[in-house]
Amino acid sequence: MVELVKLFISGFPLEITELELVQMVSPCGEVSAIKIIRDKATRKCKGYAFIEVANREAADNVIEALDGTRIGDRELTISIKEDELVRPAPVYKKVDRPTGLVKKKRPRRQI
C-alpha cells in the first residue's frame, strides 16, 4: 500500500504552470498528483496548490529543500496538509407526541 502525503504549497508566482511546479518539486521527491487552485470564473491562479508525494520521507525532503526558497519577489511556503477528521452524521431520534394532542387544521377558504 502506498502512503501518499499531501503538501500545501503557496507563494509561487501566479503564472507558473503545473509542469513547472512538478519540475521544481520532483528532484526532492516523487510527485503523484498536483492541483493548482484557480478562480472558477477567471481561471486565474489563486497562488496555492496541493501536491501529493509518495511517502512521508519525500514530503520531509521537499519541505527541507524548498520551504522558504525565494522565486522572484515571492517566498515559497510548504507544509504537510493533515487530513481532517470525518465526523459521523448526527442520529436523530423520533419523538412520540402524547396521544391526546391532535393538531387541528385550519379550514380552507372557499372561492
MOPAC internal coordinates of N, CA, C and O (Angstrom, degrees):
PM7 1SCF
backbone

  N    0.0000 0     0.00 0     0.00 0    0    0    0
  C    1.4589 1     0.00 0     0.00 0    1    0    0
  C    1.5243 1   109.60 1     0.00 0    2    1    0
  O    1.2310 1   120.79 1   -47.57 1    3    2    1
  N    1.3219 1   116.09 1   132.43 1    3    2    1
  C    1.4573 1   121.67 1  -178.98 1    5    3    2
  C    1.5198 1   108.99 1   -90.20 1    6    5    3
  O    1.2310 1   121.33 1   -49.72 1    7    6    5
  N    1.3135 1   115.07 1   130.28 1    7    6    5
  C    1.4653 1   120.80 1   179.37 1    9    7    6
  C    1.5257 1   108.36 1   -97.52 1   10    9    7
  O    1.2310 1   120.09 1   -82.17 1   11   10    9
  N    1.3290 1   117.43 1    97.83 1   11   10    9
  C    1.4566 1   121.22 1   179.04 1   13   11   10
  C    1.5213 1   109.65 1   -82.58 1   14   13   11
  O    1.2310 1   121.33 1   -41.30 1   15   14   13
  N    1.3284 1   115.07 1   138.70 1   15   14   13
  C    1.4576 1   121.29 1   178.72 1   17   15   14
  C    1.5201 1   107.32 1  -118.57 1   18   17   15
  O    1.2310 1   120.61 1   -51.04 1   19   18   17
  N    1.3421 1   116.43 1   128.96 1   19   18   17
  C    1.4624 1   121.79 1  -178.53 1   21   19   18
  C    1.5223 1   109.39 1   -93.76 1   22   21   19
  O    1.2310 1   121.33 1   -50.55 1   23   22   21
  N    1.3374 1   115.07 1   129.45 1   23   22   21
  C    1.4593 1   121.77 1   177.74 1   25   23   22
  C    1.5217 1   109.61 1  -109.83 1   26   25   23
  O    1.2310 1   121.00 1   -38.00 1   27   26   25
  N    1.3235 1   115.69 1   142.00 1   27   26   25
  C    1.4629 1   123.09 1   174.16 1   29   27   26
  C    1.5145 1   106.87 1  -101.19 1   30   29   27
  O    1.2310 1   120.00 1   -55.91 1   31   30   29
  N    1.3339 1   117.60 1   124.09 1   31   30   29
  C    1.4603 1   122.08 1  -178.81 1   33   31   30
  C    1.5227 1   108.63 1  -123.34 1   34   33   31
  O    1.2310 1   121.03 1   -50.31 1   35   34   33
  N    1.3261 1   115.64 1   129.69 1   35   34   33
  C    1.4640 1   119.76 1   176.48 1   37   35   34
  C    1.5213 1   108.92 1  -139.83 1   38   37   35
  O    1.2310 1   120.87 1   -13.91 1   39   38   37
  N    1.3126 1   115.94 1   166.09 1   39   38   37
  C    1.4539 1   121.19 1   177.07 1   41   39   38
  C    1.5128 1   114.24 1    91.74 1   42   41   39
  O    1.2310 1   119.55 1  -172.41 1   43   42   41
  N    1.3151 1   118.46 1     7.59 1   43   42   41
  C    1.4652 1   119.59 1   177.42 1   45   43   42
  C    1.5278 1   109.03 1   -87.08 1   46   45   43
  O    1.2310 1   119.65 1   -18.65 1   47   46   45
  N    1.3513 1   118.28 1   161.35 1   47   46   45
  C    1.4617 1   120.38 1   179.05 1   49   47   46
  C    1.5263 1   111.32 1   -59.59 1   50   49   47
  O    1.2310 1   120.16 1   -37.05 1   51   50   49
  N    1.3126 1   117.29 1   142.95 1   51   50   49
  C    1.4578 1   122.02 1  -175.04 1   53   51   50
  C    1.5225 1   113.54 1   -67.80 1   54   53   51
  O    1.2310 1   119.89 1   159.51 1   55   54   53
  N    1.3277 1   117.82 1   -20.49 1   55   54   53
  C    1.4584 1   120.12 1  -178.55 1   57   55   54
  C    1.5350 1   112.99 1   -92.43 1   58   57   55
  O    1.2310 1   119.69 1  -173.45 1   59   58   57
  N    1.3206 1   118.20 1     6.55 1   59   58   57
  C    1.4578 1   121.65 1  -179.46 1   61   59   58
  C    1.5341 1   110.35 1   -70.11 1   62   61   59
  O    1.2310 1   120.54 1   -32.28 1   63   62   61
  N    1.3300 1   116.56 1   147.72 1   63   62   61
  C    1.4584 1   121.23 1   178.99 1   65   63   62
  C    1.5282 1   109.63 1  -101.74 1   66   65   63
  O    1.2310 1   121.12 1   -12.40 1   67   66   65
  N    1.3365 1   115.46 1   167.60 1   67   66   65
  C    1.4649 1   120.49 1   178.06 1   69   67   66
  C    1.5294 1   110.65 1   -59.53 1   70   69   67
  O    1.2310 1   120.78 1   137.91 1   71   70   69
  N    1.3393 1   116.11 1   -42.09 1   71   70   69
  C    1.4614 1   120.64 1  -178.34 1   73   71   70
  C    1.5269 1   111.05 1   -62.42 1   74   73   71
  O    1.2310 1   120.08 1   136.26 1   75   74   73
  N    1.3287 1   117.45 1   -43.74 1   75   74   73
  C    1.4657 1   120.59 1   179.64 1   77   75   74
  C    1.5254 1   111.22 1   -64.62 1   78   77   75
  O    1.2310 1   120.55 1   141.68 1   79   78   77
  N    1.3248 1   116.56 1   -38.32 1   79   78   77
  C    1.4589 1   120.19 1   179.29 1   81   79   78
  C    1.5306 1   110.91 1   -67.34 1   82   81   79
  O    1.2310 1   120.43 1   138.37 1   83   82   81
  N    1.3319 1   116.78 1   -41.63 1   83   82   81
  C    1.4681 1   120.42 1   177.85 1   85   83   82
  C    1.5241 1   110.07 1   -64.98 1   86   85   83
  O    1.2310 1   119.70 1   138.69 1   87   86   85
  N    1.3265 1   118.17 1   -41.31 1   87   86   85
  C    1.4644 1   121.22 1   179.20 1   89   87   86
  C    1.5220 1   111.30 1   -63.18 1   90   89   87
  O    1.2310 1   120.12 1   148.88 1   91   90   89
  N    1.3180 1   117.37 1   -31.12 1   91   90   89
  C    1.4531 1   121.48 1   178.82 1   93   91   90
  C    1.5357 1   111.18 1   -73.54 1   94   93   91
  O    1.2310 1   120.16 1   142.24 1   95   94   93
  N    1.3439 1   117.30 1   -37.76 1   95   94   93
  C    1.4615 1   122.25 1  -174.43 1   97   95   94
  C    1.5289 1   112.40 1   -87.59 1   98   97   95
  O    1.2310 1   119.69 1   145.36 1   99   98   97
  N    1.3228 1   118.19 1   -34.64 1   99   98   97
  C    1.4624 1   121.80 1  -170.91 1  101   99   98
  C    1.5302 1   116.09 1   -58.77 1  102  101   99
  O    1.2310 1   117.45 1   149.50 1  103  102  101
  N    1.3342 1   122.47 1   -30.50 1  103  102  101
  C    1.4666 1   118.45 1   175.80 1  105  103  102
  C    1.5363 1   113.50 1   -63.01 1  106  105  103
  O    1.2310 1   120.54 1   157.59 1  107  106  105
  N    1.3280 1   116.57 1   -22.41 1  107  106  105
  C    1.4704 1   120.72 1  -178.32 1  109  107  106
  C    1.5213 1   112.62 1   -92.23 1  110  109  107
  O    1.2310 1   119.72 1   156.75 1  111  110  109
  N    1.3304 1   118.14 1   -23.25 1  111  110  109
  C    1.4537 1   121.55 1  -178.39 1  113  111  110
  C    1.5151 1   110.33 1  -174.74 1  114  113  111
  O    1.2310 1   120.89 1   -29.85 1  115  114  113
  N    1.3324 1   115.91 1   150.15 1  115  114  113
  C    1.4608 1   121.05 1  -177.68 1  117  115  114
  C    1.5309 1   110.85 1   -70.01 1  118  117  115
  O    1.2310 1   120.73 1   -56.27 1  119  118  117
  N    1.3244 1   116.20 1   123.73 1  119  118  117
  C    1.4651 1   122.35 1  -178.41 1  121  119  118
  C    1.5243 1   109.09 1   -90.11 1  122  121  119
  O    1.2310 1   120.57 1   -53.11 1  123  122  121
  N    1.3345 1   116.52 1   126.89 1  123  122  121
  C    1.4655 1   121.68 1   179.15 1  125  123  122
  C    1.5254 1   111.83 1   -96.48 1  126  125  123
  O    1.2310 1   120.11 1   143.36 1  127  126  125
  N    1.3181 1   117.39 1   -36.64 1  127  126  125
  C    1.4653 1   121.35 1  -178.51 1  129  127  126
  C    1.5204 1   109.42 1  -154.41 1  130  129  127
  O    1.2310 1   121.30 1   -24.10 1  131  130  129
  N    1.3257 1   115.11 1   155.90 1  131  130  129
  C    1.4630 1   120.61 1   178.27 1  133  131  130
  C    1.5237 1   108.95 1  -143.68 1  134  133  131
  O    1.2310 1   120.78 1   -34.73 1  135  134  133
  N    1.3294 1   116.12 1   145.27 1  135  134  133
  C    1.4652 1   121.54 1   177.02 1  137  135  134
  C    1.5175 1   107.95 1  -146.70 1  138  137  135
  O    1.2310 1   120.98 1   -72.80 1  139  138  137
  N    1.3433 1   115.73 1   107.20 1  139  138  137
  C    1.4585 1   120.37 1   172.84 1  141  139  138
  C    1.5222 1   106.92 1   -84.77 1  142  141  139
  O    1.2310 1   120.14 1   -52.30 1  143  142  141
  N    1.3088 1   117.35 1   127.70 1  143  142  141
  C    1.4602 1   122.37 1  -177.35 1  145  143  142
  C    1.5230 1   108.90 1   -81.91 1  146  145  143
  O    1.2310 1   121.24 1   -53.10 1  147  146  145
  N    1.3376 1   115.23 1   126.90 1  147  146  145
  C    1.4558 1   121.78 1  -177.48 1  149  147  146
  C    1.5275 1   110.32 1  -124.74 1  150  149  147
  O    1.2310 1   120.93 1   -24.53 1  151  150  149
  N    1.3328 1   115.83 1   155.47 1  151  150  149
  C    1.4570 1   122.34 1   175.16 1  153  151  150
  C    1.5252 1   108.50 1   -67.71 1  154  153  151
  O    1.2310 1   120.12 1   -45.41 1  155  154  153
  N    1.3320 1   117.37 1   134.59 1  155  154  153
  C    1.4658 1   121.04 1  -176.43 1  157  155  154
  C    1.5293 1   112.25 1   -64.83 1  158  157  155
  O    1.2310 1   120.11 1   140.74 1  159  158  157
  N    1.3024 1   117.39 1   -39.26 1  159  158  157
  C    1.4647 1   120.20 1  -175.11 1  161  159  158
  C    1.5249 1   112.19 1   -79.20 1  162  161  159
  O    1.2310 1   119.87 1   133.57 1  163  162  161
  N    1.3208 1   117.85 1   -46.43 1  163  162  161
  C    1.4665 1   121.09 1  -173.54 1  165  163  162
  C    1.5202 1   113.80 1   -98.00 1  166  165  163
  O    1.2310 1   119.89 1   165.15 1  167  166  165
  N    1.3360 1   117.81 1   -14.85 1  167  166  165
  C    1.4689 1   124.21 1  -176.72 1  169  167  166
  C    1.5309 1   112.42 1    63.21 1  170  169  167
  O    1.2310 1   120.02 1  -161.32 1  171  170  169
  N    1.3375 1   117.56 1    18.68 1  171  170  169
  C    1.4637 1   121.07 1   176.30 1  173  171  170
  C    1.5186 1   109.06 1   -84.30 1  174  173  171
  O    1.2310 1   120.99 1   -33.77 1  175  174  173
  N    1.3119 1   115.70 1   146.23 1  175  174  173
  C    1.4578 1   122.23 1  -179.80 1  177  175  174
  C    1.5246 1   109.91 1   -64.45 1  178  177  175
  O    1.2310 1   120.59 1   -42.06 1  179  178  177
  N    1.3451 1   116.48 1   137.94 1  179  178  177
  C    1.4624 1   121.15 1   178.24 1  181  179  178
  C    1.5244 1   111.90 1   -88.61 1  182  181  179
  O    1.2310 1   120.10 1   172.69 1  183  182  181
  N    1.3373 1   117.42 1    -7.31 1  183  182  181
  C    1.4606 1   120.08 1   175.38 1  185  183  182
  C    1.5097 1   114.82 1   100.34 1  186  185  183
  O    1.2310 1   119.99 1  -170.52 1  187  186  185
  N    1.3366 1   117.62 1     9.48 1  187  186  185
  C    1.4553 1   119.22 1   175.43 1  189  187  186
  C    1.5215 1   110.42 1  -145.56 1  190  189  187
  O    1.2310 1   121.60 1   -18.68 1  191  190  189
  N    1.3267 1   114.54 1   161.32 1  191  190  189
  C    1.4679 1   119.87 1  -176.69 1  193  191  190
  C    1.5214 1   108.87 1  -150.21 1  194  193  191
  O    1.2310 1   121.37 1   -14.32 1  195  194  193
  N    1.3312 1   114.99 1   165.68 1  195  194  193
  C    1.4578 1   122.32 1   173.77 1  197  195  194
  C    1.5203 1   107.83 1  -120.71 1  198  197  195
  O    1.2310 1   120.87 1   -46.39 1  199  198  197
  N    1.3257 1   115.95 1   133.61 1  199  198  197
  C    1.4631 1   122.02 1   178.32 1  201  199  198
  C    1.5156 1   107.74 1  -127.67 1  202  201  199
  O    1.2310 1   120.67 1   -44.90 1  203  202  201
  N    1.3335 1   116.32 1   135.10 1  203  202  201
  C    1.4608 1   121.17 1   174.73 1  205  203  202
  C    1.5134 1   108.43 1  -102.66 1  206  205  203
  O    1.2310 1   120.81 1   -50.07 1  207  206  205
  N    1.3313 1   116.06 1   129.93 1  207  206  205
  C    1.4641 1   122.00 1   176.29 1  209  207  206
  C    1.5193 1   108.95 1  -114.93 1  210  209  207
  O    1.2310 1   121.11 1   -14.16 1  211  210  209
  N    1.3323 1   115.49 1   165.84 1  211  210  209
  C    1.4594 1   121.81 1  -169.03 1  213  211  210
  C    1.5277 1   114.30 1   -63.11 1  214  213  211
  O    1.2310 1   119.52 1   140.19 1  215  214  213
  N    1.3393 1   118.52 1   -39.81 1  215  214  213
  C    1.4628 1   119.70 1  -176.49 1  217  215  214
  C    1.5242 1   110.58 1  -155.15 1  218  217  215
  O    1.2310 1   120.91 1    -1.29 1  219  218  217
  N    1.3164 1   115.86 1   178.71 1  219  218  217
  C    1.4710 1   121.77 1  -177.43 1  221  219  218
  C    1.5296 1   111.65 1   -65.72 1  222  221  219
  O    1.2310 1   120.60 1   143.76 1  223  222  221
  N    1.3192 1   116.46 1   -36.24 1  223  222  221
  C    1.4698 1   120.57 1   179.47 1  225  223  222
  C    1.5312 1   110.76 1   -62.92 1  226  225  223
  O    1.2310 1   120.50 1   136.59 1  227  226  225
  N    1.3418 1   116.65 1   -43.41 1  227  226  225
  C    1.4630 1   120.87 1   177.96 1  229  227  226
  C    1.5275 1   110.33 1   -64.19 1  230  229  227
  O    1.2310 1   120.52 1   140.42 1  231  230  229
  N    1.3316 1   116.62 1   -39.58 1  231  230  229
  C    1.4668 1   120.68 1   178.59 1  233  231  230
  C    1.5251 1   110.51 1   -62.49 1  234  233  231
  O    1.2310 1   120.43 1   135.79 1  235  234  233
  N    1.3296 1   116.78 1   -44.21 1  235  234  233
  C    1.4673 1   120.63 1   177.93 1  237  235  234
  C    1.5258 1   111.22 1   -62.63 1  238  237  235
  O    1.2310 1   120.13 1   141.49 1  239  238  237
  N    1.3447 1   117.35 1   -38.51 1  239  238  237
  C    1.4670 1   121.33 1   178.12 1  241  239  238
  C    1.5304 1   110.94 1   -63.68 1  242  241  239
  O    1.2310 1   120.15 1   137.23 1  243  242  241
  N    1.3290 1   117.33 1   -42.77 1  243  242  241
  C    1.4665 1   121.56 1   179.70 1  245  243  242
  C    1.5253 1   109.70 1   -63.57 1  246  245  243
  O    1.2310 1   120.39 1   134.67 1  247  246  245
  N    1.3184 1   116.86 1   -45.33 1  247  246  245
  C    1.4687 1   120.42 1  -179.21 1  249  247  246
  C    1.5195 1   110.58 1   -63.30 1  250  249  247
  O    1.2310 1   120.53 1   134.43 1  251  250  249
  N    1.3248 1   116.59 1   -45.57 1  251  250  249
  C    1.4677 1   120.87 1  -178.67 1  253  251  250
  C    1.5228 1   111.57 1   -63.34 1  254  253  251
  O    1.2310 1   120.39 1   140.02 1  255  254  253
  N    1.3333 1   116.86 1   -39.98 1  255  254  253
  C    1.4603 1   120.45 1  -175.37 1  257  255  254
  C    1.5304 1   113.23 1   -79.87 1  258  257  255
  O    1.2310 1   119.64 1   144.25 1  259  258  257
  N    1.3355 1   118.29 1   -35.75 1  259  258  257
  C    1.4650 1   119.75 1  -169.25 1  261  259  258
  C    1.5219 1   116.10 1  -114.27 1  262  261  259
  O    1.2310 1   118.95 1   162.12 1  263  262  261
  N    1.3358 1   119.61 1   -17.88 1  263  262  261
  C    1.4609 1   120.65 1  -178.58 1  265  263  262
  C    1.5238 1   109.65 1   -64.39 1  266  265  263
  O    1.2310 1   120.35 1   -55.46 1  267  266  265
  N    1.3148 1   116.93 1   124.54 1  267  266  265
  C    1.4632 1   122.41 1  -179.78 1  269  267  266
  C    1.5175 1   113.63 1    91.10 1  270  269  267
  O    1.2310 1   119.75 1   177.49 1  271  270  269
  N    1.3274 1   118.08 1    -2.51 1  271  270  269
  C    1.4592 1   121.84 1   178.86 1  273  271  270
  C    1.5233 1   109.58 1   -68.78 1  274  273  271
  O    1.2310 1   120.72 1   -42.19 1  275  274  273
  N    1.3222 1   116.24 1   137.81 1  275  274  273
  C    1.4615 1   120.54 1   178.90 1  277  275  274
  C    1.5184 1   109.32 1   -93.72 1  278  277  275
  O    1.2310 1   121.23 1   -47.95 1  279  278  277
  N    1.3356 1   115.25 1   132.05 1  279  278  277
  C    1.4648 1   122.35 1   173.75 1  281  279  278
  C    1.5161 1   105.60 1  -122.82 1  282  281  279
  O    1.2310 1   120.98 1   -73.90 1  283  282  281
  N    1.3168 1   115.73 1   106.10 1  283  282  281
  C    1.4625 1   120.09 1  -174.82 1  285  283  282
  C    1.5164 1   108.55 1    66.87 1  286  285  283
  O    1.2310 1   120.31 1    54.90 1  287  286  285
  N    1.3205 1   117.01 1  -125.10 1  287  286  285
  C    1.4633 1   121.01 1   179.88 1  289  287  286
  C    1.5204 1   112.35 1   -99.87 1  290  289  287
  O    1.2310 1   120.15 1  -168.98 1  291  290  289
  N    1.3338 1   117.33 1    11.02 1  291  290  289
  C    1.4739 1   121.54 1  -177.40 1  293  291  290
  C    1.5213 1   110.40 1  -116.22 1  294  293  291
  O    1.2310 1   120.85 1   -24.68 1  295  294  293
  N    1.3260 1   115.98 1   155.32 1  295  294  293
  C    1.4620 1   122.18 1  -178.78 1  297  295  294
  C    1.5312 1   109.65 1  -118.59 1  298  297  295
  O    1.2310 1   121.02 1   -51.54 1  299  298  297
  N    1.3304 1   115.66 1   128.46 1  299  298  297
  C    1.4639 1   120.78 1  -179.84 1  301  299  298
  C    1.5250 1   110.90 1   -70.51 1  302  301  299
  O    1.2310 1   120.94 1   -39.83 1  303  302  301
  N    1.3032 1   115.80 1   140.17 1  303  302  301
  C    1.4527 1   123.07 1   171.80 1  305  303  302
  C    1.5193 1   106.62 1  -124.98 1  306  305  303
  O    1.2310 1   120.68 1   -57.08 1  307  306  305
  N    1.3344 1   116.30 1   122.92 1  307  306  305
  C    1.4560 1   120.91 1  -178.20 1  309  307  306
  C    1.5151 1   108.62 1  -128.56 1  310  309  307
  O    1.2310 1   120.69 1   -47.47 1  311  310  309
  N    1.3359 1   116.28 1   132.53 1  311  310  309
  C    1.4576 1   120.88 1   177.28 1  313  311  310
  C    1.5165 1   109.26 1  -147.48 1  314  313  311
  O    1.2310 1   121.31 1   -19.85 1  315  314  313
  N    1.3178 1   115.10 1   160.15 1  315  314  313
  C    1.4596 1   120.75 1   177.93 1  317  315  314
  C    1.5179 1   107.86 1   -81.50 1  318  317  315
  O    1.2310 1   120.88 1   -49.73 1  319  318  317
  N    1.3313 1   115.93 1   130.27 1  319  318  317
  C    1.4665 1   120.81 1   178.21 1  321  319  318
  C    1.5180 1   107.78 1   -90.76 1  322  321  319
  O    1.2310 1   121.43 1   -67.09 1  323  322  321
  N    1.3018 1   114.86 1   112.91 1  323  322  321
  C    1.4623 1   120.39 1   178.79 1  325  323  322
  C    1.5193 1   108.67 1   -77.80 1  326  325  323
  O    1.2310 1   120.36 1   -37.44 1  327  326  325
  N    1.3278 1   116.92 1   142.56 1  327  326  325
  C    1.4605 1   121.36 1   178.12 1  329  327  326
  C    1.5169 1   109.51 1   -70.30 1  330  329  327
  O    1.2310 1   121.33 1   -40.94 1  331  330  329
  N    1.3343 1   115.06 1   139.06 1  331  330  329
  C    1.4534 1   119.89 1   177.09 1  333  331  330
  C    1.5304 1   108.77 1   -75.68 1  334  333  331
  O    1.2310 1   121.44 1   -31.84 1  335  334  333
  N    1.3046 1   114.84 1   148.16 1  335  334  333
  C    1.4542 1   119.15 1   176.02 1  337  335  334
  C    1.5261 1   109.05 1   -73.42 1  338  337  335
  O    1.2310 1   120.91 1   -45.59 1  339  338  337
  N    1.3158 1   115.86 1   134.41 1  339  338  337
  C    1.4546 1   120.31 1   178.94 1  341  339  338
  C    1.5173 1   107.86 1   -89.52 1  342  341  339
  O    1.2310 1   121.16 1   -60.39 1  343  342  341
  N    1.3159 1   115.39 1   119.61 1  343  342  341
  C    1.4649 1   120.17 1  -179.42 1  345  343  342
  C    1.5208 1   108.84 1   -86.88 1  346  345  343
  O    1.2310 1   120.51 1   -42.07 1  347  346  345
  N    1.3176 1   116.64 1   137.93 1  347  346  345
  C    1.4628 1   117.90 1   177.20 1  349  347  346
  C    1.5289 1   110.35 1   -69.32 1  350  349  347
  O    1.2310 1   121.13 1   -28.32 1  351  350  349
  N    1.3132 1   115.45 1   151.68 1  351  350  349
  C    1.4618 1   120.48 1   178.75 1  353  351  350
  C    1.5211 1   109.61 1   -66.02 1  354  353  351
  O    1.2310 1   119.81 1   -36.00 1  355  354  353
  N    1.3240 1   117.97 1   144.00 1  355  354  353
  C    1.4585 1   119.61 1   179.90 1  357  355  354
  C    1.5268 1   111.12 1   -66.48 1  358  357  355
  O    1.2310 1   121.20 1   -31.68 1  359  358  357
  N    1.3013 1   115.31 1   148.32 1  359  358  357
  C    1.4613 1   121.49 1   178.60 1  361  359  358
  C    1.5283 1   107.55 1  -102.71 1  362  361  359
  O    1.2310 1   121.30 1   -57.83 1  363  362  361
  N    1.3143 1   115.12 1   122.17 1  363  362  361
  C    1.4605 1   120.15 1   179.95 1  365  363  362
  C    1.5203 1   108.71 1  -101.02 1  366  365  363
  O    1.2310 1   121.01 1   -44.26 1  367  366  365
  N    1.3222 1   115.67 1   135.74 1  367  366  365
  C    1.4612 1   121.02 1   179.14 1  369  367  366
  C    1.5172 1   109.26 1  -101.96 1  370  369  367
  O    1.2310 1   121.28 1   -36.66 1  371  370  369
  N    1.3091 1   115.16 1   143.34 1  371  370  369
  C    1.4570 1   120.33 1   178.08 1  373  371  370
  C    1.5275 1   108.44 1   -75.15 1  374  373  371
  O    1.2310 1   121.31 1   -46.82 1  375  374  373
  N    1.3074 1   115.09 1   133.18 1  375  374  373
  C    1.4563 1   120.92 1  -179.65 1  377  375  374
  C    1.5253 1   107.61 1  -103.31 1  378  377  375
  O    1.2310 1   120.31 1   -53.93 1  379  378  377
  N    1.3142 1   117.02 1   126.07 1  379  378  377
  C    1.4604 1   121.42 1   178.23 1  381  379  378
  C    1.5206 1   108.96 1   -85.16 1  382  381  379
  O    1.2310 1   121.37 1   -45.99 1  383  382  381
  N    1.3379 1   114.98 1   134.01 1  383  382  381
  C    1.4600 1   120.55 1   176.74 1  385  383  382
  C    1.5221 1   108.47 1   -87.59 1  386  385  383
  O    1.2310 1   120.79 1   -28.05 1  387  386  385
  N    1.3066 1   116.10 1   151.95 1  387  386  385
  C    1.4649 1   118.06 1   174.60 1  389  387  386
  C    1.5287 1   109.58 1   -60.31 1  390  389  387
  O    1.2310 1   120.33 1   -36.46 1  391  390  389
  N    1.3290 1   116.98 1   143.54 1  391  390  389
  C    1.4643 1   121.56 1  -174.25 1  393  391  390
  C    1.5180 1   114.16 1   -66.22 1  394  393  391
  O    1.2310 1   119.00 1   153.73 1  395  394  393
  N    1.3012 1   119.50 1   -26.27 1  395  394  393
  C    1.4613 1   121.96 1  -176.52 1  397  395  394
  C    1.5148 1   112.96 1   -76.82 1  398  397  395
  O    1.2310 1   119.47 1   161.04 1  399  398  397
  N    1.3088 1   118.62 1   -18.96 1  399  398  397
  C    1.4605 1   120.68 1  -177.20 1  401  399  398
  C    1.5216 1   110.32 1   -92.16 1  402  401  399
  O    1.2310 1   121.25 1   -63.13 1  403  402  401
  N    1.3203 1   115.22 1   116.87 1  403  402  401
  C    1.4578 1   120.55 1   176.95 1  405  403  402
  C    1.5146 1   106.32 1  -124.42 1  406  405  403
  O    1.2310 1   120.83 1   -52.44 1  407  406  405
  N    1.3061 1   116.02 1   127.56 1  407  406  405
  C    1.4502 1   120.44 1  -179.24 1  409  407  406
  C    1.5196 1   108.76 1   -77.08 1  410  409  407
  O    1.2310 1   120.65 1   -55.01 1  411  410  409
  N    1.3624 1   116.37 1   124.99 1  411  410  409
  C    1.4532 1   120.32 1  -179.46 1  413  411  410
  C    1.5132 1   109.73 1   -84.96 1  414  413  411
  O    1.2310 1   121.39 1   -38.00 1  415  414  413
  N    1.3198 1   114.95 1   142.00 1  415  414  413
  C    1.4498 1   120.50 1   178.18 1  417  415  414
  C    1.5189 1   108.09 1   -91.27 1  418  417  415
  O    1.2310 1   121.29 1   -34.18 1  419  418  417
  N    1.3368 1   115.14 1   145.82 1  419  418  417
  C    1.4533 1   119.22 1   175.67 1  421  419  418
  C    1.5183 1   109.15 1   -76.61 1  422  421  419
  O    1.2310 1   120.22 1   -35.14 1  423  422  421
  N    1.2972 1   117.19 1   144.86 1  423  422  421
  C    1.4772 1   118.71 1   178.53 1  425  423  422
  C    1.5220 1   110.54 1   -68.82 1  426  425  423
  O    1.2310 1   120.98 1   -34.87 1  427  426  425
  N    1.3024 1   115.74 1   145.13 1  427  426  425
  C    1.4744 1   120.68 1   178.64 1  429  427  426
  C    1.5229 1   109.34 1   -74.18 1  430  429  427
  O    1.2310 1   121.57 1   -31.24 1  431  430  429
  N    1.2934 1   114.60 1   148.76 1  431  430  429
  C    1.4557 1   120.14 1   178.89 1  433  431  430
  C    1.5227 1   108.88 1   -78.46 1  434  433  431
  O    1.2310 1   120.72 1   -47.42 1  435  434  433
  N    1.2838 1   116.23 1   132.58 1  435  434  433
  C    1.4698 1   121.87 1  -179.96 1  437  435  434
  C    1.5239 1   108.94 1   -87.16 1  438  437  435
  O    1.2310 1   121.10 1   -43.92 1  439  438  437
  N    1.3221 1   115.49 1   136.08 1  439  438  437
  C    1.4693 1   119.73 1   180.00 1  441  439  438
  C    1.5046 1   108.94 1  -104.79 1  442  441  439
  O    1.2310 1   120.10 1   180.00 1  443  442  441

